[in-house]
Amino acid sequence: MGVKSCKLCGRPFQQLTAGLKLCKYCNESTDADFEKIRSYLYENPAPKTLEDLSAVTDVKLSVIRFLLGEQRIQFGDTEKGSSLTCKVCKKPISSGIVCESCKNAFVDQIKPSALAVAIEQQKREREKQKKPVSTGKSKMHTGFDK
């Protein structure tokens, strides 16, 4: 798969699994931090800000933001306001990197081009099927054909 840079610490690591974004050390510590956050949120009301959550769980803010971006945790009531915002429209969100409406708008933009690609592929397949298959032998003209 190749050498990648860890999304948290920046160290290079050998990516053995597709989609792996963290080095071995950060992956293990992030899993432990995830358990801390999950346990805290199950037993207590959610703090008002990500900074407060970081303080009460002793988990770095960068790790919390990473877990939110990966949608492993959700935080905050988006109607009351959250410190996590959509990367496109800046509306408050509880997890991920874009809100549902921006995600849906993106999908709506992609659908026509994906459909056009599929139609073009079908046309090419039909054209391939219509072409006669050459046997490799050519017809010899002897002059007796007249």
Helices and strands as residue ranges (DSSP letters): E 3-5, E 12-14, H 24-43, H 50-57, H 61-69, H 100-130
